[in-house]
Each structure stands twice: as structure tokens, then as C-alpha cells.
Amino acid sequence: MRRGPTPSSFRLPPLWPCRDAETQQTEAEAAIANLTAASNEVKASLAAEQAVSQELRDTLRASERKGRELLEVERREKDAARKAGDMLERLLQAEKKAVAALQ
């Protein structure tokens, strides 16, 4: 009773049937060249994306810095306006005292 193929009778077909070693070598070298070219293209694309990403990070940092500067300017303007309002209030009180003293 036979249950299936025996290890000695079972053989896998060759990867590149009916090709000589030189043709197989040439095809393998061409495949390696194609993979190398594709790899180089991916690396170049990645480098370009990294450059764009760095530029965007730099722009974001510059925007954040400009935003902080604008907030500081607004704070100073508010302080100056408050101080000017306080000075006007004191001037008005002084004028009222002067008018009251003259009467």
C-alpha cells in the first residue's frame, strides 16, 4: 500500500525552468538593478518629504515666535492704555479739586 509520494520521488520544479545559468544570472542582475533603482527613488522621495517637513516645522516655529511677539505687543499696549486712563483720571480729579478750590 502506497500512501503518497515518497521524499525521493517528490521534486519541486526549478524556479526558472529551461534557462541556462548565464540567462538566470543576467535576469537576477537585472532584477537587482531594478530593485536598487526603486530603492534609490524611494530614498530620494523620502529625502524630499523630510525637507518639506523640516521647512514646515521651521515655518511653524517662526509663526509661534511671531505670535508670542504679537501677544507681548498687545499686552504692552493694554498696559499703556490703562496707565494713560489712570493718568487722565488723576488729571480730571486734580482739575475738579482746582475748580472747587477756586470757588
C-alpha positions as MATLAB code, in Angstrom:
seq = 'MRRGPTPSSFRLPPLWPCRDAETQQTEAEAAIANLTAASNEVKASLAAEQAVSQELRDTLRASERKGRELLEVERREKDAARKAGDMLERLLQAEKKAVAALQ';
ca = [
       0.000    0.000    0.000;
       1.293    3.269   -1.039;
       0.192    6.373    0.840;
       1.577    9.170   -1.355;
       4.786   10.344   -2.878;
       7.955    9.420   -1.120;
      10.554   12.120   -0.384;
      12.907   10.758   -3.001;
      10.244   10.794   -5.721;
       8.870   14.238   -4.881;
      10.725   17.056   -6.579;
       9.938   20.751   -6.903;
      10.067   22.261  -10.375;
      13.028   24.565  -10.983;
      12.430   28.268  -10.323;
      13.422   29.236  -13.860;
      12.753   26.182  -15.966;
      14.606   25.685  -19.204;
      17.037   28.547  -18.677;
      20.762   28.278  -18.618;
      22.849   29.621  -15.749;
      24.006   32.675  -17.710;
      20.442   33.731  -18.505;
      19.450   33.218  -14.884;
      22.431   35.327  -13.766;
      21.544   38.099  -16.217;
      17.910   38.109  -15.112;
      18.932   38.178  -11.447;
      21.281   41.114  -12.075;
      18.520   42.962  -13.931;
      16.119   42.327  -11.063;
      18.716   43.598   -8.570;
      19.280   46.707  -10.710;
      15.525   47.355  -10.850;
      15.195   46.948   -7.079;
      18.192   49.224   -6.495;
      16.694   51.881   -8.768;
      13.337   51.626   -6.998;
      15.069   51.824   -3.616;
      17.001   54.914   -4.692;
      13.780   56.510   -5.923;
      12.093   55.828   -2.584;
      15.100   57.239   -0.722;
      15.043   60.397   -2.857;
      11.317   60.791   -2.289;
      11.796   60.333    1.442;
      14.562   62.934    1.493;
      12.294   65.388   -0.343;
       9.464   64.735    2.115;
      11.823   65.248    5.037;
      12.970   68.561    3.554;
       9.368   69.725    3.196;
       8.615   68.553    6.729;
      11.612   70.468    8.100;
      10.537   73.586    6.210;
       7.044   73.300    7.684;
       8.474   72.849   11.197;
      10.642   75.936   10.703;
       7.645   77.913    9.472;
       5.597   76.743   12.446;
       8.335   77.799   14.888;
       8.591   81.207   13.209;
       4.800   81.603   13.408;
       4.797   80.658   17.079;
       7.574   83.172   17.769;
       5.712   85.889   15.846;
       2.516   85.048   17.751;
       4.300   85.396   21.096;
       5.741   88.737   19.969;
       2.286   89.967   18.938;
       0.801   88.908   22.271;
       3.582   90.797   24.067;
       2.904   93.909   21.982;
      -0.821   93.676   22.754;
      -0.062   93.314   26.463;
       2.172   96.391   26.384;
      -0.474   98.386   24.501;
      -3.116   97.411   27.067;
      -0.779   98.392   29.919;
      -0.036  101.725   28.227;
      -3.738  102.376   27.634;
      -4.548  101.517   31.264;
      -1.793  103.818   32.529;
      -2.983  106.586   30.221;
      -6.534  106.105   31.523;
      -5.266  106.250   35.114;
      -3.339  109.440   34.367;
      -6.401  111.014   32.745;
      -8.499  110.070   35.753;
      -5.959  111.671   38.112;
      -5.823  114.770   35.913;
      -9.610  115.031   35.970;
      -9.630  114.692   39.769;
      -6.937  117.363   40.026;
      -8.939  119.687   37.778;
     -12.061  119.116   39.902;
     -10.079  119.964   43.062;
      -8.676  123.077   41.388;
     -12.146  124.224   40.303;
     -13.526  123.526   43.780;
     -10.654  125.475   45.359;
     -11.350  128.488   43.125;
     -14.996  128.615   44.046;
];
